[in-house]
């Protein structure tokens, strides 16, 4: 998962209910890196207005999935 790669937390479980901004590893650089990785690896471009409204890992997953389908 891109989020685990960006945050370098491969040894931790990530739940869909987790609030990704609450991870200790989350910061503005992680945010930019995640957005860039999603664009590069999945051709998904999330607008900042949408991204700022995402709260949980599940919200992020749904937004990425919807962008990939649409």
Secondary structure, 3 states (H helix, E strand, C coil): CHHHHHHCCCCCCCCCCCEHHHCCCCCHHHHHHHHHHHHHHHCCCCCHHHHCCCCEHHHHHHHHHHHHHC
